[in-house]
Amino acid sequence: MSQRDTAPAPAVPAPAPGADRYPALDFANSLLTLPTGPHDLLAAPAPATAWLVEHRLAPVDGRLHQVCTDRLQGLRTEVRALLAARVDGTPPPAEALAAVNAALTAAPSAPLLHWDAERGLHRTLPHPADRIADRAMALLAADTADLLTGPDADRLARCGGAPCSRFYVRTHAARHWCSTRCGDRVRAARAYARKRAAEAS
């Protein structure tokens, strides 16, 4: 076994403020920029499935395939683009709007009419294995739309603690970081810079 195989996984920060109310926010933040480098919580089918199960967006016995994982990552890119546009006060990219709207309509939202010999006519919401990604993406797209058009949209912000790339909902106007850890890192960097400047002068 190589040293790379035994290296511990990077410490993932606690969910950003607002992620407890908006799974879409946690979804956007599943692509992290940590001090050690980028870290993708949806990098492969197994962790992507685990993320969906943890957020109650897939059944415990569900399983994503690579093509569905790729689609999930693609939607995340567009969700991040929409959040960034809202924070920056710029028009949302047309392709991001189209991707979210496509996800919204990809999974049936009403129980459909079915028939089988055992139960006869009945209504049920389809949830076969090949529709897990469609259903999860539809729910995440709906949550994205709710976040961007609801009362918390004006409090949406991007973490100011480089290299962090997370979005969060401000709990107060003076908040600039998604976590205490990011704030501490920024303050430490500023203190170090002041010390170096003082030494240089």
N, C-alpha and C positions, 0 to 999 in steps of 0.2 A: 504494500500500500504506500503510495507516495505521500510526501508531506502535504501536498495540496489537498489530497483526499481527507486528511485528518485535521486540516485547519478548521477551527471553529467558525460557525456562521457568524456574520456580523450582528451586533446587537441592534435590533430593530426598535426604534423609538415607540413610545406609546402613541395611540391614535391622536391625531391633531384635534384641537377644539372644534366641535361641530360634527365630527365623524360619528359620534354616538347617535346623532339625529339623521345624518345623511350618509347612507352607505356609499353613495356616489363620490363623496369627498374622500372616503377611505380608499375607494377604487382608484381615483386619480392619484392618490398618494402611495399606491402600491408599487410605483416606480420611484425609488428613493435615490437621492444623491447623498451618500454618507461621507464623512471625512476620509474613509478608506476607499471610496469610489462608488460607482453605481451599484445598486442592488435591486433586482426585480423580484417581487413576491409572486409574480405570475410567470416566471421564466420558463416553466415546463408544465406539462399536463398534471403531474402529481401535486405540486404546490398550488397551481391554479385551482384545481378541484378542491383542495383543502381550504383555500381562501373562500371559495364560494360556499362550501359547507359551513365554515365558521360564521359566515354572514347570513346563513339561512337562505341562500339563493340556489341551493342544489340539495338533493337528497343525500343522506349519509352514504348510501350505497352507489351514488352517482360516480361517473368517471368521464372526464374530458379526454378527447383525442387531440393530437397536435394541431389539426386544422381548426378546431374550436378554440384552442388556446391562442392561436394566431389571431383569430377574429376578436377574441376578448381583448388582446393587447392592442389591436387596431382601434377598437372602440375607445379604449382608455386614452390613446393618443388624441382622439378627437374631443373627448370630454375635457382633457387637460387644455386643449386649445380654446374651448369655450370658456372655461374658468379663467384662463389667462386674459382673454379678450374682455371679460366682465371686469376683472381687476384693473386692467389697463385702460378701460373706458374706450375700447376700440370696437368696430363692428365685428361680429363673430364671423369666422371663416365659413363660407357657403358649404364647403365639403364637410365641415364639422357638424353643421346643422343637418345636412342630408344624412350623415351617418347616424346621428341620434334619432332622427325621425324614422329612418329605416329600421333601427333596432326597436323602436316603439311599436311598430306595426308587424314585426316579424313573428311574434308569438300571440296566439289568440288570447284575448283578455276575458272572454265569456265562455262558459262551458258549451261545448259543441254537442250536437245530437249524434248519437252512435247507436248501433244495433249489433247484438251478438245473440247466439242461440240461448245462452244461459240467462242473460238479464233482459233480453228484448230491447226495446227502445229505451235509451237512457241518455242523460247529459253528463259529460265529464270534461274536465280541462285536460288536454293531452299533456303527458309528461314522460314520453319515452326517452330513452337514453340519448337519442340523437337530437332531442329538443332541449336538453338541459341548458346549453349555451344560449339558445334563442330566448328561453324564458328568463334566464339570469340577465342577459343583455337588455331585454325589454324592461325589466324592473329597474336596472341601473340607469337606463335612459330616462325612464319616468322620474326617478329620483333626481337626476341631473336637471331635468326641466323644472321640477318643483323647487330645487335650490336656487336656480337662476332666475326664477320669476316670483319667488316668495319673499317674505319679510326679511330673510337673512341675506339676500343677495347684496345689499349695500354694505354688509359687514364682512363680505368675503375678502380675503387678503392672501398675499403670497409671503411666505416666511422671508424675513430680511437677514437671516443668519446664513451667509454663504458657508459651505456650498449647498445648503439645504434647498430643495426644490418643492417643498410641500405647500399646499394650500390649507387654509384654516378659516374658521369663522371667528372674528374678533369678539372677545368677551368684554373688552372696553377699548375706548378710542386710542389709548396710549400703547396698546399692545402691538409689538412689531415682530414677534417671533412665535413659531408654532409650539415651542416647548421651552421649559426652563433650561434644558441642555443647550439649545441653540443660543439662547440669550447669554448664558454663561460663557459659551465659546466666543461670542462677539465681544463681550466685555473683557475677556482675557486677552484677545487679540489687540484690542484698543490699548489696554494697559501695557502690553509688551511693546507696542509701537511707541507709546509715550516714553517708556523707559529707554528704548533705543535712541529716540530723538534727543532725550536729555543727555545720554552718554555721548552722543555725537557732537553736541554743542559744548 
